[in-house]
Amino acid sequence: MSPTRVRRILSSEIERLTPDLVDLLCGSVNDGAALGFLPPLLPESGRHYWLSLQEELVAGSRVLLGAFADDVLIGAGQLALPKWTAMRRRAEIQKLLVARASRGRGVERALMSALHDEALFRHRSLVVLITRRGDPTEQFCRGMGYREDAMVAGDPASERHDVLTLYQDLADPIGTFRPDLVAPRPG
């Protein structure tokens, strides 16, 4: 297999790449990944999801990256860019997906690094993501320097998992406390 190449996927490419994107999303969800969908995720639902992103991609409020090997899509990740003034330095990583056969081969790290680069290019240095406690994504992100910001407890009776918000300040890679970046808490 050739080296992984990560690049932006334009809105004009979504229709052509939809079958591959659907396979990535359905495969990940149906393997148990916490991506905002419940298994079993059917291809038609996956197709609807990917096509629904076109408007945000055109508007520039979302970036979609694809990881390719031999021109085959083996991974994808998104960067959501809030438009609100108070959140101008923030970006949220969403739907980091890697094909089962390519997991553990550095594709995740290549996508995450490229998403960080995209965030910095857009002057977004505070990167957040939401995942499930105990999910492999949590360990991977902590290994990349992410820290826990918040946790919402799950309900053990219903087998709901704890949900974590992790963050990394790309402008402060050593993780020192920056009081100038913390908004004062009311009263």
N, C-alpha and C positions, 0 to 999 in steps of 0.2 A: 504494500500500500504506500502511496506517495505521501509526502509530508502534508499535514493539515494546513489549509489556507483559510483564513477567516476574512470575510468581507461583508459589506452592507448588502442587504437584500432590498431592492427598491420596490415601491408599490406596483410598478409596472411588471415585476417578476412574480408577484404573488400567485396569479392564476396558474402560471407554468409550473411553479414549485409547490403548489398546494398539495398534490398527492404525497410528495416527500415530507412536507411539513405535517400533514395529517398523520402519516406513519410515525413520525417522531413523537408527536403529541399523544396519540392513542397508545403507542408502545410504552411511553413513560408513565402515563396515568394508569394503564392497565397492569404495569409492573409495580404499582403502589406509590409512585411519586406524588408528593403534595403540591399540586399545581392549580388548585381551585376547581377541579373537576372530580366527580366521583366515578370509580370504575363500575361497570364497564363503559368506557367512552366509545361511542360508535363513530365511524368515519364521517357520517353526515354532520354530526355535531362538531367534530374537529374542523371540517371544511368550513362550516358557518363561522367558527371562531376566527380562522385565519383570514377569511375574506372580510370580516368585520374590522380588521386592522387597517385596511387600505386608506381610509380617510385620515387617520392619525399619522400614518407614514407620510402622506402627501403634505399634511399640515406641519410636519416636523416635530410633533409632540411625542413621537415614539420613533425609536430606532430599532430595526431588526437586523441582526447579524446572523450569518450562516457560516458554519464550518464545513469545508469541502475537502474531500480526498478523491483524487482522480475525477474531479467534476461531479462527484456524488455528494449530496447533502448528508452529512453525518451528525450535525448538531446545529442548534440555533439558540439564540438568547435575545432578550429585548431590554431596552432601556426606555422607561417611561419618564418623560420630562414635564413635571408640573408647571403650569403656566402662571400660577399665582405669584405675585411679587414676593411674598414672605418665604417662598420656597424656591427662589431662583438659583440657589446653590445646591439644590438637592436633585438626585435622580434615583429612580427605583429600578433595580434589576428584577426582571420577571421572566418566567418560563425558560429557565436554562435547561435545555434538552440535549441529550446525547444518545445516539442510537446504541442499543444494547451491545452490539459487536464492537463498538468503539469506546466503550466506557473504560476508564482506568488507563487510558493511553495518552493522557495529557490534553485531550480535546476540551475538557471542562476548563482547565487552567488557561488554555489559549483563548477560549471564548470570554472568560471572565477578564483576562488582561485586555482584550480588545474592547470589551464593554467599559472598562475603566478608562481606556484611552479616549473612547467616544465621549464619556462624561466630561473628562478634562478638556477636550476640544471645545465642548459647549459651556465651559466655565462652571461645571457642576462638580464640586469637590466632595460633597457629602453624599455617599452612595448607601442606600438602604435596600434590604430585601426581607421578605417574610418567608418563613419556612416552619416546618413542624419540628418540635423538639425530638431529638433522637433520629431524625431523618439523616441519611448520608450527606445531604446538602449542608446541614449544620456543621458537621465535622470538617467538611471541605472548606467552607467559608471561614471558619475559625482558623484553619490552617493558612488561609490567605490574609489573616490579620483582622477579620471582622470581629466586632464585639457586640455583646447583647445589650440592647436598648430597652426592650420591654418583652414581657411574656404574658400571655393570656392563658389562664389555666383551662385545661380541657375537663371534660366530665367523665370520670372513670366509669360511671354506670352506663354511659352510652358509648364507651370506647372512643370518645373524641380526644384528640391529642392536644397537648399544649402547643400554642402557636407563638413563635418567636419573631421579633423584629431585630435584625442584626444590622449593624452599620459599620462603615469605614470612612474615615476622613482622609481622602486621597491627598489633601494638602498638608497633612500631618502624619506621615507614614510611620513615625515611631510611637504614636499614640499618646503624646503628652496632653495633659489637660489644657484646654484653651478656653479660659473664662470669657474671652471676647466673643466666642461663638455660641455661648449659651444665653438664651433669652431669660430675663428675670422671671421668676414664677410669681404669679399674683398672690398677694397678701398673706 
